Amino acid sequence: MIEPLTQNLAEVLAHPLSLFALIALALLTVGFIYSKKIVFSPQLIVQTALMLALTIILHQLRLYHMPQGGSITFGAMLPLLLLSFRYGPGIGFLAGFLYGMINLLQDPFIVHPLQVLFDYPLPYMALGLAGYFKDRFLLGAILAVAGRFLCHFISGAIFFGSYAPEGTSPYVYSFLFNATYLVPELIICLILLKILPIKKLLEHMHDGRAV
């Protein structure tokens, strides 16, 4: 367990430009949160940690794993969406960034600094967009996942176009590839948002100091 993690960390550190891009994005995220005057109470920190842990666990429960990356899971995006619905986009962006970094350490695949941003932190930070639609869960989830899709689409079209079959546009290839797993992921999240008592869950996540 420790050895693969050490190797993955070494892989990340071997790309200083990627590391610089990640640090710059982290600073921008912190700046955004500071501008919103969000107070990190112990309860908020604990709930964020629990939701991140739940996201990691659900991400391992894969229904299908794509050959070049991407998975269909049992609603792994739902905990991050819940954080965004309850505490707003600022906390959603932060939690998404943290999970993106965890995902990078678990399975790094680096070809370019911008590719790292568009494949790891930015797609999950996009889930924070759901925080702008606190009372419209389904719409918030759709727009948040659309933001994640856009990040992966850009990365796929620009940096992984060589995987496209001969005669196929890299843009078409990236669109179809990412839709293959993100559309089912979205459907699963929408079903869970519909059948679970989301409002009651959010009421239990009360803190009142993050907006």
HELIX and SHEET records of a PDB file:
HELIX    1   1 ILE A    2  LEU A   13  1                                  12    
HELIX    2   2 PRO A   16  SER A   35  1                                  20    
HELIX    3   3 PRO A   42  GLN A   60  1                                  19    
HELIX    4   4 LEU A   78  TYR A   87  1                                  10    
HELIX    5   5 PRO A   89  GLN A  106  1                                  18    
HELIX    6   6 PRO A  113  ASP A  119  1                                   7    
HELIX    7   7 PRO A  121  MET A  125  1                                   5    
HELIX    8   8 ALA A  126  TYR A  132  5                                   7    
HELIX    9   9 PHE A  137  PHE A  159  1                                  23    
HELIX   10  10 GLY A  161  TYR A  163  5                                   3    
HELIX   11  11 PRO A  170  ILE A  195  1                                  26    
HELIX   12  12 ILE A  198  HIS A  204  1                                   7    
SHEET    1   A 2 ARG A  62  HIS A  65  0                                        
SHEET    2   A 2 SER A  71  THR A  73 -1                                        
END                                                                             
